[in-house]
Each structure stands twice: as C-alpha cells, then as structure tokens.
Amino acid sequence: MKFAFTILTISFTLLGCIKENNIDTTPPPPPQGIRTVSLDNSIELQWLASQAEDVKGYNVWVSNQYAGPYHVIISTSSTNVIDYAAVNGTTYYYAVSACDFSGNESDLSTDVIYDTPRPEGYGIILSDTSTNRNSSGYGFAQYRVLSCYDINTDVFFVNVQGRVSLLVWSDTDIQDMGYTSSLDDISSSPIKGWAPSKSAEAIAGHTYVLWTVDDHYAKVRIQNVSATRLVFDWAYQTAKGNVEFKAAVARHGASRQPNRSTLK
C-alpha cells in the first residue's frame, strides 16, 4: 500500500512538471487583410479573423506617423471597429495585434494602413441653371448650394436642349466613375481620365469625382435627376492633395518597431 501511494505521488509530481513546462509562450501571428473605410469624423477598420485557434481578441493601435510611436485605442474580440475619435482632415496610421488566452500578443500587422476622414452630405438638391441659377451649383468647402456663377462653386447642374449634365469651370476637373451601389464604392480619386469637356452627363446611380481648383478632391453620387432637378450625395476631402475618400491602402513593408508601453 505504501508502495502504491509512492507511485501515485511520483505520477502527480511528473504531471505537474509536464504541465509547467508546456505553458504557452508562443504569440499568435499578426492579423492580415486590414482595410479602412473613411467616414465623417470617424474611421472604420476591418481585418480578417485570425486562423489561430487560441486567439482571444485584438488590439487596435494608432499613430500620427507610420514609424510610430503607436498606442492602443481599442481592445476587442470583433474584427470590425470604428475609431470615433478621428477628426476630419487628419491622417491616421493604424495597426492591429492579436492576443491569445495565455496573454501572448502578436507583433503589429505589417500592412501600411492609413486613412483621412472627411465630411459628407446627403440629399442635396440643385436646380438646373435655366430654372434657377442661384440654386444650381454646389461649393464643397462651404457645404452649401450656391449660384453657378459664385466664385466658390465647384460643380453645377445644366439642361441644354434636354441633355442634363454636371459642369465644372475650366480650373476644375470632373470624371464619371460609372454606376455605383453607394457613395463609398469609390475609394479614391483617379489620377487621369478627366473629361476634356469639363462636363459629364447626369445619370442616376452614377458617382462623379472632382478635382477642385484649390487641390481638393470630392465626389458626388446622383440619387435621382429630372429635366429641372438633381438630388445627390457628396464627400469632400478637406486634406489638401489627399485623393482618399474611403482609404483602403495597404502594402507590405518592414515590421514596425513602435513604443508599446501603453498595452498593459
């Protein structure tokens, strides 16, 4: 009996050693597939769920520059979050790390992800120039309907012999991006393909990108249009020279080496 008790004691001791030596110290891999959606005074982040079985959640990091330092703004078990602290016209750099149930944290994601939130508006109504020229134009910087002849007008609505169009002045560019299901379908401005005529046929469901005289980018999506009335949604990038509307910028580069002191 004494012999059996001794064997049992040794067995528990060995099991204890095995358990202690098998403590998980391996962090999960960094998250991948990170993308952002630029909103009005906020930025949505999405990424692919980790394939590691023991992942408990994620930390979302932000910085005002790619090289850091980064600090944690959100800890979540989801793969979709919104940074409501983002301010229109300011560019933010993001990274995401994964944490497992043993407290191990991955390196930061290596994709270069940055975004600049911008204002937007919905249901803006324009008259055609022959009906009421004082309400035929829109100024994005002013966020309001203007006369087509106002110096601040970026785009205006015309009906010439039954053909309804969006027009810009000679110092501004416009391009029809075709049919879109929503305003957010166009993520950034093209760098070429502007209409030489400075005009585009106004078609319901189409989104148009504009490059303004003061080097800002905007887009409008037409909800509906008639011979005398046009209704559209818009987004305007307040950061000068920034082509992003719904940034989804990612490229693989060197791993970040941020200041991670704020994690715990």
C-alpha positions as CSV (number, residue, x, y, z in Angstrom):
1,M,0.0,0.0,0.0
2,K,2.8,2.3,0.9
3,F,4.5,1.4,-2.4
4,A,1.3,2.3,-4.4
5,F,1.0,5.7,-2.6
6,T,4.6,6.4,-3.5
7,I,3.9,5.7,-7.2
8,L,0.8,7.9,-7.2
9,T,2.8,10.8,-5.6
10,I,5.5,10.5,-8.2
11,S,2.9,10.4,-11.0
12,F,1.3,13.6,-9.8
13,T,4.7,15.2,-9.5
14,L,5.6,14.3,-13.1
15,L,2.3,15.5,-14.4
16,G,2.8,18.8,-12.6
17,C,6.3,19.2,-14.2
18,I,4.9,18.4,-17.7
19,K,2.1,21.0,-17.3
20,E,4.5,23.6,-16.1
21,N,6.9,23.0,-18.9
22,N,4.1,23.3,-21.5
23,I,3.0,26.8,-20.6
24,D,2.0,28.6,-23.9
25,T,4.6,31.4,-24.6
26,T,4.0,31.5,-28.4
27,P,2.2,34.5,-29.6
28,P,-0.4,34.2,-32.5
29,P,0.5,35.6,-35.9
30,P,-0.2,39.2,-36.7
31,P,-3.6,40.0,-38.2
32,Q,-3.9,40.4,-42.0
33,G,-6.2,41.9,-44.6
34,I,-6.6,45.2,-42.7
35,R,-8.6,47.8,-44.5
36,T,-10.3,51.1,-43.6
37,V,-13.4,53.0,-44.6
38,S,-13.2,56.8,-44.3
39,L,-16.2,58.3,-42.7
40,D,-17.3,61.7,-41.4
41,N,-15.2,62.4,-38.3
42,S,-14.6,58.7,-37.8
43,I,-12.8,55.7,-39.5
44,E,-14.0,52.1,-39.7
45,L,-11.4,49.3,-39.6
46,Q,-11.9,45.8,-40.7
47,W,-9.5,42.8,-40.8
48,L,-9.5,39.0,-41.4
49,A,-10.2,36.8,-38.4
50,S,-7.1,35.0,-37.1
51,Q,-6.7,31.4,-38.0
52,A,-5.0,30.6,-34.7
53,E,-7.4,28.6,-32.5
54,D,-6.4,30.3,-29.3
55,V,-6.9,33.9,-30.3
56,K,-8.9,35.8,-27.6
57,G,-9.1,39.2,-29.2
58,Y,-7.3,42.1,-30.9
59,N,-5.7,45.4,-30.0
60,V,-6.1,48.3,-32.4
61,W,-3.2,50.8,-32.5
62,V,-2.9,54.3,-33.9
63,S,-0.2,56.9,-34.6
64,N,0.1,60.2,-36.5
65,Q,3.0,58.7,-38.5
66,Y,4.0,55.3,-39.9
67,A,7.1,54.9,-37.8
68,G,5.2,55.5,-34.6
69,P,5.0,55.6,-31.6
70,Y,1.7,53.7,-31.6
71,H,-0.8,53.5,-28.8
72,V,-3.8,51.2,-28.2
73,I,-7.2,52.8,-28.7
74,I,-9.5,49.7,-28.8
75,S,-9.3,46.2,-27.4
76,T,-12.0,43.9,-29.0
77,S,-13.0,40.4,-29.8
78,S,-14.5,41.7,-33.1
79,T,-12.8,42.1,-36.5
80,N,-14.7,45.4,-37.2
81,V,-14.4,48.6,-35.2
82,I,-14.9,52.3,-35.6
83,D,-12.5,55.0,-34.4
84,Y,-14.9,57.7,-33.4
85,A,-12.0,59.9,-32.1
86,A,-10.7,60.6,-35.7
87,V,-11.0,64.1,-36.9
88,N,-11.8,65.2,-40.5
89,G,-8.7,66.3,-42.4
90,T,-6.2,64.5,-40.2
91,T,-4.3,61.4,-41.4
92,Y,-4.1,58.4,-39.0
93,Y,-1.9,55.3,-39.3
94,Y,-3.3,52.0,-37.9
95,A,-2.0,48.6,-36.9
96,V,-3.7,45.6,-35.3
97,S,-2.2,42.9,-33.0
98,A,-3.8,39.6,-31.9
99,C,-3.8,38.3,-28.3
100,D,-4.4,34.7,-27.1
101,F,-5.9,33.2,-24.0
102,S,-2.4,32.8,-22.4
103,G,-1.7,36.6,-22.6
104,N,0.6,36.4,-25.5
105,E,0.4,39.2,-28.1
106,S,1.5,39.1,-31.7
107,D,3.7,41.7,-33.4
108,L,1.8,44.5,-35.1
109,S,0.4,43.9,-38.5
110,T,2.9,44.9,-41.2
111,D,0.4,46.3,-43.7
112,V,0.8,50.1,-44.1
113,I,-2.8,51.3,-43.3
114,Y,-3.7,54.9,-43.1
115,D,-6.8,57.0,-43.6
116,T,-8.1,60.5,-43.5
117,P,-11.7,61.0,-42.5
118,R,-13.7,63.6,-44.5
119,P,-17.1,65.3,-44.3
120,E,-20.1,64.1,-46.4
121,G,-23.6,65.1,-47.1
122,Y,-26.8,63.6,-48.4
123,G,-29.9,64.6,-50.3
124,I,-28.6,67.9,-51.8
125,I,-31.0,69.4,-54.3
126,L,-29.9,71.5,-57.3
127,S,-32.0,73.3,-59.9
128,D,-30.8,73.5,-63.5
129,T,-29.3,76.8,-64.5
130,S,-32.2,77.8,-66.7
131,T,-34.8,77.2,-63.9
132,N,-32.9,78.8,-61.0
133,R,-29.2,79.5,-61.5
134,N,-29.0,80.8,-57.9
135,S,-29.5,77.2,-56.6
136,S,-27.8,75.3,-59.5
137,G,-24.3,75.0,-58.0
138,Y,-22.5,73.5,-55.0
139,G,-19.4,74.6,-53.1
140,F,-17.8,71.7,-51.2
141,A,-15.7,73.9,-49.0
142,Q,-18.8,75.9,-48.0
143,Y,-21.0,72.8,-47.7
144,R,-23.9,74.6,-49.4
145,V,-25.8,75.3,-52.5
146,L,-24.7,78.3,-54.5
147,S,-25.2,80.2,-57.8
148,C,-23.4,78.6,-60.7
149,Y,-21.6,81.9,-61.0
150,D,-20.4,82.1,-57.4
151,I,-16.6,82.0,-57.2
152,N,-16.9,79.2,-54.6
153,T,-19.0,76.9,-56.8
154,D,-17.2,73.7,-57.7
155,V,-19.9,71.9,-59.8
156,F,-23.3,72.9,-61.2
157,F,-26.3,71.4,-63.0
158,V,-27.4,72.3,-66.5
159,N,-30.0,71.2,-69.0
160,V,-29.1,72.1,-72.6
161,Q,-31.7,71.0,-75.1
162,G,-32.9,68.1,-73.0
163,R,-29.4,66.9,-72.1
164,V,-28.8,67.1,-68.3
165,S,-25.2,67.4,-67.2
166,L,-22.9,68.2,-64.4
167,L,-20.4,71.0,-65.4
168,V,-17.3,72.5,-63.8
169,W,-15.3,75.6,-64.7
170,S,-12.0,75.4,-66.7
171,D,-9.9,75.3,-63.5
172,T,-11.6,72.2,-62.1
173,D,-11.8,68.6,-63.4
174,I,-14.6,66.0,-63.4
175,Q,-14.8,62.3,-64.3
176,D,-17.8,60.0,-64.4
177,M,-16.9,56.8,-62.5
178,G,-19.9,54.9,-63.7
179,Y,-22.7,53.2,-61.7
180,T,-22.1,52.6,-58.0
181,S,-24.3,51.0,-55.4
182,S,-23.3,53.6,-52.8
183,L,-21.2,56.7,-52.3
184,D,-18.5,54.6,-50.6
185,D,-17.9,52.4,-53.7
186,I,-15.3,54.9,-55.0
187,S,-12.4,54.7,-52.6
188,S,-10.1,57.3,-54.1
189,S,-9.7,59.8,-57.0
190,P,-8.2,58.7,-60.3
191,I,-5.1,60.4,-61.4
192,K,-6.1,60.6,-65.1
193,G,-9.1,60.3,-67.4
194,W,-10.6,63.7,-66.6
195,A,-13.3,64.9,-69.1
196,P,-11.8,67.4,-71.6
197,S,-15.2,69.0,-72.0
198,K,-15.4,69.8,-68.3
199,S,-18.8,68.1,-68.2
200,A,-20.4,64.7,-67.6
201,E,-23.9,63.5,-68.4
202,A,-26.0,63.4,-65.2
203,I,-27.2,59.8,-64.7
204,A,-28.9,58.5,-61.6
205,G,-26.8,56.0,-59.7
206,H,-23.5,57.3,-61.2
207,T,-20.7,58.6,-59.0
208,Y,-18.5,61.5,-60.2
209,V,-15.1,62.6,-58.9
210,L,-13.9,66.2,-59.0
211,W,-10.5,67.8,-58.6
212,T,-11.1,71.4,-57.5
213,V,-9.1,74.5,-58.3
214,D,-7.6,74.6,-54.8
215,D,-6.3,71.0,-55.0
216,H,-9.1,69.2,-53.1
217,Y,-10.9,66.1,-54.2
218,A,-14.7,65.5,-54.0
219,K,-17.2,63.0,-55.2
220,V,-20.9,63.1,-55.8
221,R,-23.4,60.3,-56.4
222,I,-26.7,61.2,-58.1
223,Q,-29.8,59.8,-56.3
224,N,-32.2,61.0,-59.0
225,V,-32.4,63.5,-61.8
226,S,-35.0,65.2,-63.9
227,A,-35.0,68.0,-66.5
228,T,-35.1,70.6,-63.8
229,R,-33.9,69.0,-60.6
230,L,-31.0,66.9,-59.4
231,V,-30.5,65.2,-56.0
232,F,-27.1,64.0,-54.9
233,D,-24.9,62.8,-52.1
234,W,-21.3,64.0,-51.6
235,A,-18.0,63.6,-49.9
236,Y,-15.2,66.1,-49.8
237,Q,-11.6,65.6,-48.7
238,T,-10.6,68.5,-46.6
239,A,-6.9,67.5,-46.6
240,K,-5.4,69.3,-49.5
241,G,-4.0,67.0,-52.2
242,N,-5.3,63.8,-50.5
243,V,-7.0,61.6,-53.0
244,E,-8.6,59.2,-50.5
245,F,-12.4,59.1,-49.8
246,K,-12.6,55.6,-48.4
247,A,-8.9,54.7,-47.9
248,A,-8.1,51.0,-48.3
249,V,-4.3,51.5,-48.7
250,A,-2.2,48.5,-47.8
251,R,1.3,47.4,-48.8
252,H,3.7,45.0,-47.1
253,G,6.8,46.6,-45.7
254,A,9.2,46.3,-42.8
255,S,7.8,45.5,-39.4
256,R,7.0,48.4,-37.1
257,Q,9.0,49.0,-34.0
258,P,6.6,51.1,-32.0
259,N,6.6,52.2,-28.4
260,R,4.2,49.6,-27.0
261,S,4.3,50.7,-23.4
262,T,0.6,51.5,-23.3
263,L,-0.5,48.0,-23.9
264,K,-0.6,46.8,-20.3
